[in-house]
Amino acid sequence: MQTGMRPATEHAPATPAGRSTVIRQGTITIALDGSPAAAAAFPVAEALAKQAGLEIEALHVAVDRSALREPSPLRYVAPASANAVRLRVVEGDPAVQLLAAAADPRVALLVLTTHGGEIRDGGILSPISLMVAARAARPVLFIPPEIADHGGATNAVERVLVPLDGARATAAALAPSMELMERLRMRADLSFDVLFVFHPGGRASSVEDMAGPMYLDQPHHEWPGWKRRAAAWLRRSCPQLPIDAPLHIFASGVHTRAEVARVIAEFGARQRADLVLAVRTSAMQRGSGEVLRGVLRLAPCPVLLVPAAEQTTKGVGS
């Protein structure tokens, strides 16, 4: 397979009259377990809530009543923010309670770190975060605490990386995240870097899917026409995509599925992506969730994980 990467940009016309932009209210809810790693993500969630025009609250899950007497879960949050934010405390199994919060219609977006405890480099994904990633029925934002602690993820979200595999179902599954994208672009110039990653085992399997160009490293062949078809295909597959937000179309070829997460992460770093918008099309059990687990571990910025419709009622291992 020829490999390579070439960009193309598509600017859509203005929003047509009559298009609905109604956005529900709710809170940005960040999970805090009282650890430095979890608290490192608070400034990111706070900045996101401000850009989206939403309130922010902190959620702490106490495993039992004795845990309620422990020091405040806000103790590692900056005092000014800790004094201003509302803290909600619930008791029970952390994964179960976080999944309930993600499904709560009063919560616009659940935010949690990829792991709690101490801030450690190395792409760690905790069992609780993995369970929430695998089972959440609505979009959830995952923040690597190492990135947040370095101070590089508190700017406005302007450049969103959308990795796709060419399957129409994957593109259509982006729809639930577009409500948040609409909010974010009200206060920033939002654009989408759409990265198609093609590998031998993931080629288009139906006429509704988007196949890659024949020669990825030779843009003088079919690239101009292909990028126009890819942009039109994405807008047909996900009509909720903000029609006046620019799409920057890219494609890459890899030899094996194991390379996909690394390619996405490296591309995001080069493009200085503020957010990765990724679709979960499996329950992330062993054998089917390696790409997403890799993206969550390697991404250079927060990852907004969106479940495909057929996965919202399934559990790990289904």
C-alpha positions in Angstrom: 0.0 0.0 0.0 1.2 3.5 -0.8 1.4 5.6 2.3 1.5 9.3 2.8 -0.5 12.3 3.9 -1.8 15.3 2.0 -4.1 18.1 3.1 -7.0 19.7 1.3 -9.4 22.4 2.6 -13.1 22.8 2.0 -14.9 25.9 3.1 -18.7 25.5 3.2 -21.2 28.2 2.4 -23.1 30.1 5.1 -25.6 28.5 7.3 -29.0 28.3 5.4 -32.0 29.9 6.9 -34.1 27.7 9.0 -31.4 25.4 10.2 -31.9 24.6 13.9 -29.1 25.6 16.3 -31.1 24.9 19.5 -28.7 23.7 22.2 -29.8 22.2 25.5 -28.6 23.7 28.8 -26.6 21.6 31.3 -23.4 21.5 33.2 -19.8 20.6 32.5 -19.3 18.0 35.2 -15.7 17.0 36.1 -15.0 14.0 38.1 -12.6 14.5 41.0 -11.2 11.8 43.2 -9.1 14.0 45.4 -5.9 13.2 43.6 -3.4 15.6 41.9 -4.0 13.8 38.6 -7.7 14.4 38.6 -7.4 18.0 39.8 -4.9 18.8 37.0 -7.8 18.6 34.5 -9.9 21.2 36.3 -8.5 24.2 34.5 -9.2 22.5 31.2 -12.8 21.8 32.1 -13.2 25.3 33.5 -12.0 26.8 30.2 -14.2 24.5 28.2 -17.2 25.5 30.3 -16.5 29.2 29.8 -16.2 28.7 26.0 -19.3 26.7 25.8 -21.3 29.1 28.0 -22.1 26.4 30.5 -21.8 26.1 34.3 -19.2 23.8 35.8 -19.6 21.5 38.7 -17.3 19.0 40.4 -18.5 15.4 41.1 -16.9 13.3 43.8 -17.8 9.6 44.2 -17.2 8.2 47.7 -17.1 4.4 47.8 -18.7 4.4 51.2 -19.7 6.7 54.1 -16.3 6.5 55.7 -14.7 8.0 52.6 -17.0 11.0 53.0 -14.8 12.1 56.0 -11.7 12.3 53.9 -10.1 15.6 52.9 -12.0 17.6 50.3 -11.7 16.3 46.7 -11.1 20.0 45.7 -7.9 20.3 47.8 -5.6 20.2 44.7 -7.8 22.7 42.7 -6.7 26.4 42.7 -8.4 28.1 45.7 -10.2 30.7 43.6 -11.8 28.0 41.5 -12.4 25.6 44.4 -14.3 28.3 46.3 -16.5 29.2 43.3 -17.4 25.7 42.0 -20.3 23.6 43.2 -19.3 20.2 44.6 -21.7 17.3 44.3 -20.8 14.2 46.3 -22.4 10.8 45.6 -21.8 7.4 47.2 -21.3 4.1 45.4 -19.1 2.3 42.8 -17.1 5.0 40.9 -17.6 3.6 37.4 -21.4 3.1 38.0 -21.8 6.6 39.3 -19.8 8.2 36.6 -21.8 6.4 33.9 -25.0 7.6 35.6 -23.6 11.2 35.5 -22.7 10.8 31.8 -26.3 9.7 31.1 -27.9 12.5 33.3 -29.8 14.9 31.0 -28.8 17.7 33.4 -25.1 17.1 32.5 -24.1 18.5 29.1 -20.7 16.8 29.3 -18.9 14.5 31.7 -15.1 15.2 32.0 -12.6 12.9 33.6 -8.9 12.2 33.5 -7.5 9.1 31.9 -6.2 8.1 35.4 -6.2 9.4 38.9 -3.5 9.3 41.6 -0.2 10.9 40.9 0.6 12.7 37.6 2.8 10.2 35.7 3.9 10.3 32.1 3.5 7.1 30.1 0.0 7.0 28.7 -1.8 5.4 31.6 -5.5 4.4 31.3 -7.1 3.4 34.6 -9.7 0.6 34.8 -12.4 3.1 35.8 -11.7 5.4 32.9 -11.7 2.4 30.5 -15.0 1.2 31.8 -16.6 4.6 31.4 -15.1 4.9 27.9 -16.5 1.5 26.9 -20.0 1.9 28.3 -21.0 5.6 28.3 -24.1 6.2 26.3 -23.2 9.9 25.6 -20.0 11.7 24.7 -17.4 11.9 27.5 -14.3 14.0 27.5 -11.0 12.3 28.6 -8.1 14.5 29.6 -4.6 13.1 30.1 -3.5 14.8 33.4 0.1 15.0 32.2 -1.0 17.3 29.3 -3.2 19.4 31.6 -0.4 19.7 34.2 1.9 21.1 31.5 -0.5 23.9 30.9 -1.0 23.3 27.2 -4.7 22.5 27.1 -6.4 25.5 28.6 -6.6 27.6 25.4 -9.9 27.9 23.5 -10.8 24.9 21.4 -10.4 26.0 17.8 -8.8 23.1 16.0 -10.7 19.8 16.3 -9.1 16.6 14.9 -11.7 14.0 13.6 -10.1 10.7 12.7 -12.3 8.5 10.4 -12.0 5.1 8.9 -14.2 5.7 5.9 -17.2 3.9 7.3 -20.4 5.8 7.0 -21.6 4.6 10.4 -18.5 6.1 12.0 -19.2 9.5 10.5 -22.9 9.4 11.3 -22.0 8.6 14.9 -20.4 12.1 15.3 -23.9 13.7 15.5 -24.3 13.7 19.3 -21.1 15.8 19.7 -22.2 18.5 17.3 -24.3 20.2 19.9 -21.2 20.9 21.9 -19.3 21.9 18.7 -22.0 24.5 18.0 -21.6 26.0 21.5 -17.8 26.1 21.2 -17.8 27.8 17.8 -20.0 30.7 19.2 -16.9 32.0 21.0 -14.0 30.7 18.8 -13.2 30.1 15.1 -13.7 26.4 15.1 -12.4 24.2 12.3 -12.1 20.5 11.7 -9.1 18.5 10.6 -10.6 15.4 9.2 -8.0 12.6 9.0 -9.0 9.5 7.1 -6.8 6.6 8.1 -6.9 3.6 5.7 -5.4 0.2 6.4 -5.8 -3.2 4.6 -8.3 -4.6 7.0 -10.5 -1.5 7.2 -11.3 -0.7 3.5 -14.7 0.4 2.6 -17.1 -2.5 2.6 -20.3 -0.9 1.2 -21.3 1.7 -1.4 -22.1 4.1 1.5 -18.5 4.0 2.8 -15.7 6.3 1.6 -12.8 4.6 0.0 -9.4 6.3 0.0 -7.5 7.6 -3.1 -5.6 5.0 -5.0 -2.2 6.6 -4.5 -2.1 8.4 -1.1 1.4 9.8 -1.8 0.7 11.1 -5.3 -1.7 14.0 -4.9 -1.4 15.0 -8.6 -3.5 12.0 -9.6 -7.0 11.9 -8.1 -6.5 14.0 -4.9 -8.4 17.2 -5.9 -11.5 15.3 -6.8 -11.2 12.8 -3.9 -11.0 15.5 -1.3 -14.2 17.2 -2.6 -16.0 13.8 -2.6 -14.7 13.2 1.0 -16.0 16.5 2.3 -19.4 16.1 0.6 -19.6 12.5 1.9 -18.9 13.6 5.5 -21.6 16.3 5.3 -24.1 13.8 4.0 -23.2 11.2 6.6 -23.3 13.8 9.5 -25.6 16.6 8.4 -25.4 18.0 12.0 -21.8 19.1 11.3 -21.7 23.0 11.4 -22.1 23.8 7.8 -20.1 27.1 8.0 -17.1 25.5 9.8 -14.1 24.8 7.6 -13.1 21.2 6.9 -9.5 20.4 6.3 -9.3 17.0 4.7 -6.3 14.7 5.1 -5.6 11.0 4.5 -3.0 8.5 5.6 -2.4 4.9 4.8 -1.0 2.4 7.3 0.0 -1.2 6.8 -1.5 -2.6 10.0 -4.3 -1.6 12.4 -1.8 -1.4 15.2 -0.3 1.7 13.6 -3.6 3.7 13.5 -3.5 5.2 17.1 0.1 6.3 16.7 -0.6 7.9 13.3 -3.6 9.8 14.8 -1.6 11.0 17.9 1.4 12.1 15.8 -0.8 13.9 13.3 -2.6 15.7 16.2 0.7 16.8 17.7 1.8 18.2 14.3 -1.4 20.0 13.7 -1.5 21.3 17.3 -5.0 20.0 17.7 -7.0 21.3 20.7 -9.3 18.3 20.8 -9.6 14.9 19.3 -13.2 13.9 18.4 -13.2 10.1 18.2 -16.0 7.6 17.7 -16.4 4.4 19.7 -17.8 1.7 17.4 -17.1 -1.3 19.7 -17.4 -2.1 23.4 -13.6 -1.8 23.5 -13.1 -5.4 24.6 -9.8 -7.0 23.9 -9.5 -7.6 20.2 -11.7 -4.7 19.0 -10.8 -1.6 21.1 -7.0 -1.3 20.6 -7.2 1.8 18.4 -9.3 3.8 20.9 -7.3 2.7 23.9 -4.2 3.7 22.0 -5.7 7.1 21.1 -6.7 7.7 24.8 -3.2 6.8 25.9 -1.2 8.7 23.2 -3.3 11.7 22.2 -1.5 15.0 22.7 -4.7 16.8 23.7 -8.1 16.0 25.3 -10.2 13.3 23.6 -14.0 13.6 23.2 -15.2 10.0 22.9 -18.6 9.6 21.1 -20.4 6.2 21.2 -22.0 4.8 18.1 -25.7 4.3 18.5 -25.5 0.5 18.4 -22.9 0.5 21.2 -24.8 2.7 23.7 -26.6 -0.2 25.4 -23.8 -2.8 25.3 -21.4 -3.5 28.1 -17.7 -4.5 28.1 -17.2 -7.8 26.4 -20.5 -7.7 24.5 
